[in-house]
């Protein structure tokens, strides 16, 4: 898909690297530019094959170039690199890229058709643009934590929703801008915000919020419906029922022999208690057997480890092999019939510096000079 596209990746940690990993999974040549210290996630526990686990997950198949952007010669080398690039993705706090000389206007002077994406917490403009933050702050800002509660209190999300949604928004924006460029739109600047990306996931509960009825645990999709909820089974496990459409709720009632509940769709608190009692009568495995072959929207809650062991997940999403740890791949497939090979190797710090800089037109003497400057 993106086999002829080169991305210069100036990001580190999780959100930006996830964005560029999605682009790499789509075939782009992603050149990861690292400082002499390297991406912090390289050295963060837990480790996989001696490399930070997060780094290993979101830097597969990229090429690593080590450049100290505070050094003039190294900065010139970066300019040579972006001259023939298609996109640049950076994840600095607003203003930092400009101070380093790698902001949009700096890069655009070299390559006017560049697609340039800045991924930050709260966006490049506005009252919060300079505010420090991490994933949890963005989830709080967007109302996600208020809508996600346990025993009445806001609950910690299991996944870093801000980082991942921000990365996906950035990747989608880059692909869209590249497509626009193919149709004559030219280069483009993208301002992607992680906090706003989380907020964009709220569409299903926004109508209640607009009406002033966004009480956590009471909206249709956050615990307010008996037909769409989480229930405990006889063995202490938990299962989900998502019979939003009447036809699914009717089938559930028929399968469990409680046709008397058909009229209680989507169901109030009393209906919830009735359904909770039903689920508490069997183990999770027994419910799996009960609903097998039916149209009841039922799914037991499983651990991430169990999910990764699923045959379909291993076939469709897991990447890696005997020599590399399994990693979660791109969440979509195509019917093109072309098997897309992906490089699952994890680059060593600066492993491809000479290779990439030679491709950018630098001589060995020039590269030696950059190295001698540290």
KEKE-3310 file (N, C-alpha, C; in steps of 0.2 Angstrom, whole numbers, plus 5000, padded with zeros to 4 digits):
npx = (5004:5009:5022:5031:5033:5041:5044:5050:5053:5052:5049:5046:5045:5028:5016:5018:5028:5019:5010:5018:5022:5010:5010:5022:5018:5009:5017:5026:5043:5050:5060:5068:5073:5085:5091:5107:5106:5096:5079:5069:5061:5068:5075:5067:5058:5045:5057:5061:5070:5081:5078:5068:5051:5040:5046:5050:5038:5032:5041:5045:5053:5057:5070:5084:5092:5105:5106:5112:5102:5105:5118:5126:5130:5124:5111:5110:5112:5100:5091:5095:5090:5076:5073:5070:5059:5043:5034:5035:5035:5032:5034:5036:5035:5024:5033:5046:5051:5052:5062:5073:5075:5069:5056:5039:5040:5054:5057:5048:5054:5064:5058:5044:5033:5031:5022:5018:5017:5012:5011:5004:5000:4988:4987:4993:4990:4980:4974:4979:4990:5004:5004:5010:5009:5002:4995:4985:4981:4975:4964:4957:4954:4946:4934:4933:4938:4928:4917:4921:4920:4922:4914:4909:4919:4931:4940:4955:4961:4963:4971:4982:4973:4974:4986:4986:4975:4978:4989:4984:4975:4984:4991:4981:4978:4990:4990:4979:4983:4993:4986:4979:4989:4993:4982:4985:4985:4996:5009:5006:5001:4999:4990:4989:4980:4981:4972:4961:4959:4955:4943:4936:4932:4920:4908:4896:4890:4889:4876:4868:4875:4874:4861:4862:4862:4873:4877:4889:4888:4875:4871:4866:4877:4886:4882:4869:4859:4851:4851:4864:4877:4889:4891:4892:4898:4894:4906:4914:4919:4918:4906:4900:4885:4877:4864:4858:4849:4832:4830:4841:4840:4828:4832:4841:4833:4825:4834:4839:4827:4818:4807:4798:4804:4805:4798:4804:4815:4825:4828:4827:4833:4828:4826:4840:4844:4837:4843:4856:4855:4852:4864:4872:4869:4877:4893:4906:4911:4901:4891:4897:4895:4881:4877:4884:4883:4872:4863:4866:4873:4886:4900:4913:4923:4940:4958:4972:4982:4975:4968:4978:4982:4972:4967:4962:4966:4980:4982:4977:4982:4994:5012:5029:5040:5050:5062:5059:5050:5032:5021:5008:5000:4994:4977:4969:4964:4967:4959:4967:4974:4988:5001:5007:5023:5031:5044:5050:5060:5069:5076:5093:5101:5104:5108:5106:5112:5123:5119:5106:5110:5119:5110:5103:5112:5124:5142:5154:5165:5158:5149:5158:5162:5151:5150:5162:5159:5152)
npy = (4994:5007:5006:5014:5025:5036:5039:5050:5048:5057:5054:5047:5035:5030:5035:5043:5033:5022:5027:5029:5016:5009:5015:5009:4996:4996:4996:5007:5015:5018:5029:5030:5043:5045:5052:5054:5047:5039:5032:5033:5022:5011:5006:5003:4993:4980:4969:4963:4951:4958:4971:4985:4982:4989:4997:4987:4983:4993:4998:4990:4984:4996:5008:5013:5029:5038:5054:5069:5082:5094:5097:5105:5099:5087:5091:5096:5084:5078:5087:5084:5071:5073:5079:5071:5064:5059:5061:5068:5065:5071:5072:5081:5093:5107:5119:5115:5108:5118:5126:5117:5118:5109:5111:5113:5124:5125:5112:5113:5122:5115:5104:5107:5099:5091:5081:5085:5080:5085:5078:5080:5082:5091:5098:5111:5124:5134:5136:5125:5120:5121:5113:5101:5083:5066:5050:5047:5059:5065:5056:5059:5073:5072:5066:5053:5045:5048:5042:5029:5019:5011:5003:5015:5025:5034:5023:5016:5015:5000:5000:5012:5023:5036:5038:5028:5031:5043:5041:5033:5042:5051:5043:5040:5053:5057:5047:5052:5065:5062:5055:5066:5074:5066:5070:5082:5092:5096:5099:5097:5103:5095:5095:5085:5080:5071:5071:5076:5066:5056:5061:5061:5048:5048:5048:5040:5042:5056:5062:5060:5068:5080:5083:5084:5073:5064:5054:5044:5026:5026:5029:5022:5014:5013:5005:5007:4999:4984:4974:4977:4974:4969:4954:4943:4926:4909:4904:4914:4921:4933:4940:4946:4954:4960:4964:4974:4977:4973:4960:4952:4953:4946:4933:4930:4929:4919:4908:4906:4902:4912:4919:4928:4940:4946:4958:4967:4975:4989:4986:4989:4993:4982:4972:4970:4964:4952:4946:4946:4936:4925:4923:4920:4907:4898:4892:4901:4893:4885:4893:4897:4886:4885:4896:4894:4893:4901:4917:4925:4940:4937:4937:4930:4938:4939:4937:4947:4939:4927:4931:4934:4921:4916:4907:4913:4926:4924:4920:4931:4943:4943:4945:4940:4927:4912:4918:4930:4939:4937:4950:4962:4965:4975:4981:4976:4968:4965:4961:4960:4950:4950:4945:4954:4956:4959:4967:4961:4964:4972:4987:4991:5004:5017:5009:5009:5021:5025:5018:5024:5038:5038:5035:5047:5055:5059:5059:5047:5053:5064:5058:5052:5064:5069:5058:5060:5072:5067)
npz = (5000:5005:4999:4992:5000:5011:5027:5039:5055:5070:5083:5100:5113:5115:5109:5096:5090:5088:5079:5068:5067:5062:5049:5044:5045:5034:5024:5022:5022:5036:5044:5058:5068:5080:5096:5103:5115:5113:5110:5124:5128:5124:5134:5144:5156:5154:5147:5131:5123:5127:5124:5127:5130:5125:5116:5107:5103:5095:5085:5075:5061:5057:5052:5060:5064:5071:5076:5083:5085:5089:5085:5071:5059:5060:5059:5047:5040:5043:5036:5023:5022:5024:5012:5001:5007:5011:5021:5038:5055:5071:5089:5099:5113:5110:5100:5102:5091:5082:5089:5088:5075:5066:5063:5055:5045:5043:5038:5027:5019:5013:5007:4999:4997:5007:5019:5035:5052:5068:5083:5098:5116:5119:5108:5096:5098:5109:5126:5134:5127:5130:5142:5153:5151:5151:5145:5155:5159:5148:5145:5156:5154:5142:5147:5148:5159:5168:5163:5165:5177:5193:5206:5208:5208:5197:5186:5182:5166:5156:5144:5137:5132:5127:5121:5111:5103:5099:5091:5081:5075:5071:5061:5052:5048:5041:5031:5024:5020:5012:5001:4997:4992:4981:4973:4969:4980:4986:4999:5017:5033:5049:5064:5077:5091:5106:5117:5111:5102:5111:5115:5103:5102:5109:5103:5104:5116:5117:5114:5125:5134:5129:5132:5145:5153:5157:5166:5173:5171:5169:5156:5140:5135:5145:5156:5159:5153:5154:5145:5139:5146:5159:5167:5181:5182:5188:5192:5196:5186:5172:5160:5145:5139:5125:5119:5111:5099:5097:5092:5095:5109:5111:5106:5116:5128:5124:5122:5136:5142:5146:5141:5147:5149:5138:5135:5142:5136:5133:5147:5164:5181:5189:5179:5176:5188:5187:5176:5180:5190:5182:5174:5185:5187:5180:5175:5167:5156:5154:5150:5138:5130:5130:5122:5111:5093:5092:5090:5100:5107:5115:5125:5134:5146:5144:5148:5143:5139:5136:5125:5116:5113:5106:5091:5080:5082:5082:5069:5061:5067:5074:5073:5070:5074:5075:5079:5084:5096:5098:5091:5090:5076:5061:5062:5051:5036:5018:5002:4992:4987:4987:4997:5010:5015:5030:5039:5054:5062:5076:5076:5080:5091:5081:5070:5056:5052:5043:5031:5028:5027:5017:5007:5007:5000:5007:5009:5013:5020:5025:5034:5043:5048:5055:5065:5072:5078:5088)
capx = (5000:5013:5028:5035:5032:5046:5042:5055:5050:5056:5045:5049:5040:5023:5010:5021:5030:5013:5008:5023:5022:5005:5012:5027:5014:5006:5023:5031:5049:5050:5067:5067:5079:5085:5096:5113:5104:5091:5072:5069:5058:5073:5078:5061:5055:5049:5062:5060:5076:5086:5076:5062:5045:5036:5050:5050:5031:5030:5047:5046:5054:5060:5077:5086:5097:5107:5108:5111:5100:5108:5124:5124:5131:5119:5105:5111:5111:5093:5088:5096:5085:5069:5073:5066:5055:5036:5031:5038:5030:5036:5030:5039:5030:5024:5038:5052:5053:5055:5068:5078:5076:5065:5048:5036:5042:5061:5057:5045:5059:5068:5053:5038:5027:5031:5017:5021:5012:5014:5007:5005:4994:4983:4987:4998:4987:4975:4976:4983:4995:5010:5003:5013:5003:5002:4989:4980:4978:4971:4958:4953:4952:4941:4928:4933:4938:4922:4912:4923:4920:4922:4912:4907:4925:4934:4944:4961:4959:4968:4975:4983:4969:4976:4992:4985:4970:4982:4994:4980:4973:4990:4993:4976:4979:4996:4988:4974:4986:4997:4982:4977:4995:4992:4977:4987:4984:5003:5011:5001:5003:4994:4991:4985:4980:4979:4966:4955:4957:4951:4936:4932:4929:4914:4902:4890:4887:4888:4869:4866:4879:4871:4855:4864:4861:4879:4879:4892:4885:4868:4870:4865:4883:4890:4879:4862:4854:4852:4853:4870:4880:4893:4888:4897:4895:4894:4913:4917:4922:4913:4904:4897:4879:4876:4858:4855:4844:4827:4831:4846:4838:4823:4835:4844:4827:4822:4839:4839:4820:4815:4803:4794:4808:4806:4795:4809:4820:4832:4829:4829:4837:4825:4828:4847:4845:4835:4848:4862:4853:4852:4871:4875:4867:4881:4900:4908:4912:4894:4888:4900:4892:4874:4876:4887:4878:4866:4864:4866:4879:4889:4907:4916:4929:4946:4964:4975:4986:4971:4966:4984:4983:4967:4969:4961:4971:4987:4982:4976:4985:5001:5018:5035:5042:5054:5068:5057:5044:5026:5019:5002:5001:4989:4971:4964:4967:4964:4957:4971:4978:4995:5004:5012:5028:5033:5050:5048:5066:5069:5083:5098:5101:5108:5110:5106:5114:5127:5115:5101:5113:5122:5104:5102:5117:5130:5148:5157:5168:5153:5146:5163:5163:5146:5152:5167:5157:5148)
capy = (5000:5013:5004:5019:5031:5036:5043:5052:5048:5060:5053:5042:5032:5026:5038:5044:5027:5018:5030:5027:5008:5008:5016:5004:4990:4997:4996:5013:5015:5022:5030:5033:5047:5045:5056:5049:5044:5034:5032:5030:5015:5005:5004:5003:4987:4974:4968:4957:4949:4963:4977:4987:4979:4994:4999:4981:4982:4999:5000:4984:4985:5003:5009:5018:5033:5042:5061:5074:5088:5101:5098:5108:5095:5082:5094:5097:5078:5077:5091:5080:5065:5075:5082:5066:5061:5060:5064:5069:5064:5073:5071:5085:5097:5112:5124:5112:5106:5124:5128:5113:5119:5104:5112:5113:5129:5123:5107:5115:5126:5110:5100:5110:5095:5087:5080:5086:5079:5086:5074:5082:5081:5095:5102:5116:5130:5134:5137:5119:5118:5120:5109:5094:5078:5059:5047:5047:5066:5066:5052:5063:5079:5070:5064:5046:5042:5049:5037:5023:5019:5004:5005:5022:5029:5033:5018:5016:5011:4995:5002:5019:5025:5043:5037:5024:5034:5049:5038:5031:5048:5054:5039:5041:5060:5057:5044:5056:5070:5059:5054:5072:5076:5063:5073:5089:5096:5098:5097:5099:5102:5091:5096:5080:5080:5065:5073:5077:5059:5052:5064:5059:5041:5048:5049:5036:5045:5063:5064:5061:5073:5087:5084:5085:5067:5060:5051:5038:5020:5026:5030:5016:5010:5013:5001:5009:4995:4977:4970:4978:4975:4964:4950:4938:4919:4905:4902:4921:4925:4939:4939:4952:4953:4966:4963:4981:4976:4968:4953:4949:4952:4941:4927:4928:4927:4912:4903:4905:4900:4917:4923:4933:4946:4949:4965:4972:4977:4986:4983:4993:4989:4976:4967:4969:4959:4946:4944:4944:4930:4920:4922:4917:4900:4893:4894:4904:4888:4882:4899:4897:4880:4887:4901:4892:4892:4905:4924:4930:4943:4935:4935:4930:4942:4935:4941:4949:4933:4923:4934:4933:4914:4914:4905:4919:4932:4922:4920:4938:4949:4942:4945:4937:4920:4908:4922:4936:4939:4939:4957:4964:4969:4980:4978:4975:4964:4966:4955:4961:4943:4951:4944:4959:4954:4964:4966:4961:4965:4978:4990:4993:5011:5019:5003:5011:5028:5025:5016:5029:5044:5037:5035:5054:5058:5061:5055:5043:5058:5068:5054:5052:5070:5069:5054:5063:5077:5064)
capz = (5000:5005:4998:4989:5004:5016:5033:5044:5062:5075:5089:5104:5118:5113:5104:5089:5087:5086:5073:5062:5066:5058:5043:5043:5043:5028:5019:5022:5024:5041:5046:5065:5070:5088:5099:5105:5121:5110:5113:5131:5128:5123:5141:5149:5158:5154:5141:5126:5120:5129:5122:5130:5127:5122:5110:5103:5100:5090:5081:5071:5054:5055:5051:5065:5062:5076:5075:5088:5081:5092:5081:5065:5054:5060:5057:5039:5037:5043:5030:5017:5023:5022:5005:4997:5011:5009:5027:5044:5061:5077:5095:5104:5115:5105:5100:5103:5084:5079:5092:5085:5067:5062:5063:5048:5041:5042:5033:5020:5014:5009:5003:4999:4996:5013:5024:5042:5057:5075:5088:5105:5121:5119:5101:5095:5100:5114:5133:5137:5122:5134:5148:5153:5152:5149:5143:5160:5159:5142:5147:5161:5150:5138:5150:5147:5165:5172:5161:5166:5184:5196:5213:5209:5207:5191:5186:5178:5160:5155:5139:5136:5127:5123:5117:5105:5099:5096:5086:5076:5072:5067:5055:5047:5045:5037:5024:5020:5017:5006:4996:4994:4988:4975:4969:4968:4985:4989:5006:5022:5040:5053:5071:5080:5098:5109:5121:5106:5099:5115:5115:5097:5103:5113:5099:5106:5122:5117:5114:5132:5137:5126:5135:5152:5156:5155:5172:5172:5174:5168:5149:5137:5133:5151:5161:5160:5150:5156:5139:5137:5152:5161:5172:5184:5181:5194:5194:5198:5180:5170:5153:5142:5135:5121:5115:5110:5095:5100:5089:5099:5116:5111:5106:5123:5132:5122:5124:5143:5144:5150:5137:5150:5150:5131:5135:5146:5132:5135:5153:5170:5186:5191:5174:5177:5193:5184:5171:5184:5193:5176:5173:5191:5188:5176:5174:5160:5151:5153:5145:5131:5127:5129:5117:5104:5087:5093:5088:5106:5107:5121:5125:5141:5147:5145:5149:5136:5137:5133:5119:5111:5112:5101:5085:5075:5083:5080:5062:5058:5069:5077:5069:5073:5073:5080:5082:5087:5100:5094:5091:5087:5069:5059:5063:5045:5030:5012:4998:4985:4985:4988:5003:5012:5019:5035:5043:5061:5066:5080:5075:5086:5091:5075:5066:5049:5051:5037:5025:5026:5025:5010:5002:5006:4997:5010:5007:5019:5024:5029:5039:5047:5052:5060:5070:5076:5083:5093)
cpx = (5004:5021:5033:5035:5038:5044:5048:5051:5055:5053:5049:5043:5035:5018:5013:5024:5024:5010:5012:5023:5016:5006:5017:5023:5010:5011:5027:5038:5050:5057:5066:5074:5079:5091:5102:5111:5099:5084:5072:5066:5062:5075:5073:5059:5048:5052:5060:5066:5081:5084:5069:5056:5041:5040:5050:5043:5030:5036:5049:5048:5056:5067:5079:5092:5099:5109:5107:5109:5102:5115:5122:5125:5126:5112:5105:5110:5103:5089:5089:5091:5078:5068:5069:5061:5047:5032:5036:5033:5035:5031:5033:5033:5030:5030:5045:5055:5056:5061:5074:5080:5073:5058:5046:5039:5050:5061:5054:5050:5063:5064:5046:5032:5027:5024:5020:5016:5015:5009:5009:4999:4988:4982:4992:4996:4982:4978:4981:4989:5002:5010:5007:5008:5005:4995:4983:4976:4973:4964:4954:4950:4946:4934:4928:4933:4932:4917:4915:4924:4919:4920:4911:4913:4928:4939:4950:4960:4965:4973:4977:4979:4971:4981:4990:4980:4973:4986:4990:4977:4978:4991:4987:4976:4985:4994:4983:4978:4990:4993:4980:4983:4995:4987:4979:4986:4991:5004:5005:5004:4997:4995:4986:4986:4978:4973:4960:4954:4953:4943:4932:4929:4922:4907:4895:4887:4886:4881:4866:4869:4876:4865:4856:4863:4867:4882:4882:4888:4877:4866:4869:4871:4888:4887:4872:4857:4856:4854:4860:4874:4885:4890:4893:4894:4896:4901:4917:4920:4916:4912:4900:4890:4878:4870:4855:4849:4839:4828:4836:4844:4832:4826:4838:4839:4825:4827:4839:4832:4817:4811:4799:4798:4808:4803:4799:4815:4820:4833:4831:4833:4835:4826:4835:4848:4843:4840:4855:4861:4854:4860:4874:4874:4872:4888:4901:4908:4905:4890:4890:4896:4885:4873:4880:4882:4872:4868:4864:4873:4882:4896:4910:4922:4935:4952:4967:4979:4982:4969:4972:4985:4977:4969:4968:4965:4978:4987:4981:4980:4992:5006:5024:5035:5046:5060:5065:5051:5037:5024:5012:5003:4995:4982:4966:4968:4964:4963:4961:4974:4985:4997:5009:5017:5030:5039:5049:5054:5065:5076:5087:5098:5106:5111:5110:5108:5117:5123:5110:5104:5116:5116:5102:5107:5124:5136:5150:5161:5164:5150:5151:5163:5157:5147:5157:5165:5152:5141)
cpy = (5006:5011:5009:5026:5030:5041:5044:5053:5051:5059:5048:5040:5029:5029:5039:5037:5022:5021:5028:5019:5006:5009:5011:4997:4990:4997:5002:5011:5020:5023:5034:5036:5047:5049:5051:5045:5038:5035:5029:5024:5010:5002:5004:4996:4987:4974:4962:4956:4955:4970:4979:4985:4983:4996:4993:4981:4987:5002:4994:4986:4992:5003:5015:5022:5038:5048:5065:5080:5094:5102:5100:5103:5089:5085:5095:5090:5076:5081:5087:5074:5067:5078:5077:5062:5063:5063:5064:5069:5066:5073:5075:5090:5103:5117:5121:5110:5113:5126:5123:5114:5113:5105:5112:5118:5127:5117:5109:5119:5121:5106:5103:5105:5090:5087:5080:5085:5080:5083:5077:5081:5085:5100:5108:5123:5129:5135:5131:5117:5116:5116:5103:5089:5071:5056:5048:5054:5067:5062:5056:5070:5077:5067:5056:5042:5043:5044:5030:5022:5011:5006:5012:5027:5028:5028:5019:5012:5006:4996:5009:5022:5032:5042:5033:5027:5040:5046:5036:5037:5051:5050:5040:5048:5060:5053:5048:5062:5068:5058:5061:5075:5073:5066:5080:5094:5099:5096:5099:5098:5099:5092:5091:5080:5073:5066:5073:5070:5055:5055:5062:5052:5042:5049:5046:5038:5052:5065:5065:5067:5080:5088:5084:5079:5062:5056:5045:5032:5020:5027:5023:5011:5010:5010:5003:5004:4988:4973:4972:4980:4969:4961:4945:4931:4915:4904:4909:4924:4930:4938:4945:4950:4960:4965:4970:4981:4971:4961:4949:4948:4946:4934:4925:4926:4920:4907:4901:4903:4906:4922:4929:4940:4949:4957:4970:4974:4985:4984:4988:4990:4983:4970:4965:4963:4952:4943:4942:4937:4924:4918:4919:4910:4895:4896:4897:4899:4885:4887:4899:4891:4882:4891:4899:4891:4896:4912:4928:4933:4943:4934:4935:4935:4938:4940:4943:4943:4928:4925:4933:4925:4911:4912:4910:4925:4930:4922:4927:4943:4949:4941:4942:4930:4917:4913:4928:4935:4940:4946:4958:4968:4973:4977:4977:4971:4966:4960:4956:4954:4944:4950:4949:4957:4960:4962:4966:4962:4972:4981:4992:5001:5013:5014:5005:5018:5029:5024:5022:5036:5044:5038:5043:5058:5061:5056:5051:5048:5062:5065:5053:5058:5071:5064:5057:5068:5074:5063)
cpz = (5000:5004:4995:4993:5009:5021:5037:5051:5067:5082:5093:5109:5114:5107:5097:5086:5085:5080:5067:5061:5061:5051:5040:5041:5037:5022:5018:5024:5030:5044:5053:5067:5078:5090:5101:5111:5119:5113:5120:5132:5127:5129:5146:5150:5156:5147:5137:5122:5121:5127:5126:5127:5123:5115:5105:5099:5094:5086:5076:5064:5052:5055:5056:5063:5068:5074:5081:5084:5084:5088:5074:5059:5054:5058:5050:5036:5037:5037:5024:5017:5021:5015:5000:5001:5009:5015:5033:5050:5067:5083:5100:5107:5110:5106:5100:5096:5081:5082:5089:5078:5063:5062:5056:5043:5039:5037:5026:5016:5010:5005:5004:4999:5002:5017:5031:5047:5064:5079:5095:5110:5119:5112:5102:5098:5106:5121:5136:5132:5126:5140:5147:5154:5149:5148:5148:5160:5153:5142:5151:5158:5146:5141:5151:5154:5169:5170:5162:5173:5187:5204:5214:5208:5200:5191:5181:5172:5159:5150:5139:5131:5123:5119:5110:5100:5095:5090:5080:5072:5068:5061:5050:5044:5040:5030:5020:5017:5011:5000:4993:4990:4981:4970:4968:4973:4988:4996:5011:5029:5044:5060:5074:5088:5101:5114:5117:5103:5104:5115:5108:5097:5107:5110:5102:5112:5122:5117:5121:5136:5135:5130:5143:5156:5154:5162:5171:5175:5172:5160:5146:5136:5139:5157:5163:5157:5153:5151:5136:5143:5154:5167:5175:5184:5188:5197:5196:5192:5178:5162:5151:5138:5131:5116:5114:5105:5098:5098:5093:5106:5116:5110:5113:5127:5130:5124:5131:5146:5148:5145:5140:5151:5143:5131:5139:5143:5132:5142:5159:5175:5188:5185:5174:5182:5191:5180:5175:5188:5188:5175:5179:5192:5184:5176:5167:5155:5149:5148:5138:5127:5126:5123:5111:5099:5087:5090:5094:5106:5114:5120:5132:5141:5148:5146:5142:5134:5134:5126:5114:5109:5107:5094:5080:5076:5081:5072:5058:5060:5072:5072:5073:5071:5078:5083:5084:5091:5096:5096:5088:5081:5068:5059:5057:5040:5024:5008:4991:4983:4986:4995:5005:5017:5024:5038:5050:5065:5070:5079:5081:5085:5086:5070:5059:5047:5044:5031:5023:5024:5019:5005:5001:5003:5000:5009:5014:5024:5028:5035:5045:5052:5057:5066:5075:5080:5088:5091)
residu = (UNK:UNK:UNK:UNK:UNK:UNK:UNK:UNK:UNK:UNK:UNK:UNK:UNK:UNK:UNK:UNK:UNK:UNK:UNK:UNK:UNK:UNK:UNK:UNK:UNK:UNK:UNK:UNK:UNK:UNK:UNK:UNK:UNK:UNK:UNK:UNK:UNK:UNK:UNK:UNK:UNK:UNK:UNK:UNK:UNK:UNK:UNK:UNK:UNK:UNK:UNK:UNK:UNK:UNK:UNK:UNK:UNK:UNK:UNK:UNK:UNK:UNK:UNK:UNK:UNK:UNK:UNK:UNK:UNK:UNK:UNK:UNK:UNK:UNK:UNK:UNK:UNK:UNK:UNK:UNK:UNK:UNK:UNK:UNK:UNK:UNK:UNK:UNK:UNK:UNK:UNK:UNK:UNK:UNK:UNK:UNK:UNK:UNK:UNK:UNK:UNK:UNK:UNK:UNK:UNK:UNK:UNK:UNK:UNK:UNK:UNK:UNK:UNK:UNK:UNK:UNK:UNK:UNK:UNK:UNK:UNK:UNK:UNK:UNK:UNK:UNK:UNK:UNK:UNK:UNK:UNK:UNK:UNK:UNK:UNK:UNK:UNK:UNK:UNK:UNK:UNK:UNK:UNK:UNK:UNK:UNK:UNK:UNK:UNK:UNK:UNK:UNK:UNK:UNK:UNK:UNK:UNK:UNK:UNK:UNK:UNK:UNK:UNK:UNK:UNK:UNK:UNK:UNK:UNK:UNK:UNK:UNK:UNK:UNK:UNK:UNK:UNK:UNK:UNK:UNK:UNK:UNK:UNK:UNK:UNK:UNK:UNK:UNK:UNK:UNK:UNK:UNK:UNK:UNK:UNK:UNK:UNK:UNK:UNK:UNK:UNK:UNK:UNK:UNK:UNK:UNK:UNK:UNK:UNK:UNK:UNK:UNK:UNK:UNK:UNK:UNK:UNK:UNK:UNK:UNK:UNK:UNK:UNK:UNK:UNK:UNK:UNK:UNK:UNK:UNK:UNK:UNK:UNK:UNK:UNK:UNK:UNK:UNK:UNK:UNK:UNK:UNK:UNK:UNK:UNK:UNK:UNK:UNK:UNK:UNK:UNK:UNK:UNK:UNK:UNK:UNK:UNK:UNK:UNK:UNK:UNK:UNK:UNK:UNK:UNK:UNK:UNK:UNK:UNK:UNK:UNK:UNK:UNK:UNK:UNK:UNK:UNK:UNK:UNK:UNK:UNK:UNK:UNK:UNK:UNK:UNK:UNK:UNK:UNK:UNK:UNK:UNK:UNK:UNK:UNK:UNK:UNK:UNK:UNK:UNK:UNK:UNK:UNK:UNK:UNK:UNK:UNK:UNK:UNK:UNK:UNK:UNK:UNK:UNK:UNK:UNK:UNK:UNK:UNK:UNK:UNK:UNK:UNK:UNK:UNK:UNK:UNK:UNK:UNK:UNK:UNK:UNK:UNK:UNK:UNK:UNK:UNK:UNK:UNK:UNK:UNK:UNK:UNK:UNK:UNK:UNK:UNK:UNK:UNK:UNK:UNK:UNK:UNK:UNK:UNK:UNK:UNK:UNK:UNK:UNK:UNK:UNK:UNK:UNK:UNK:UNK:UNK:UNK:UNK:UNK:UNK:UNK:UNK:UNK)
# end
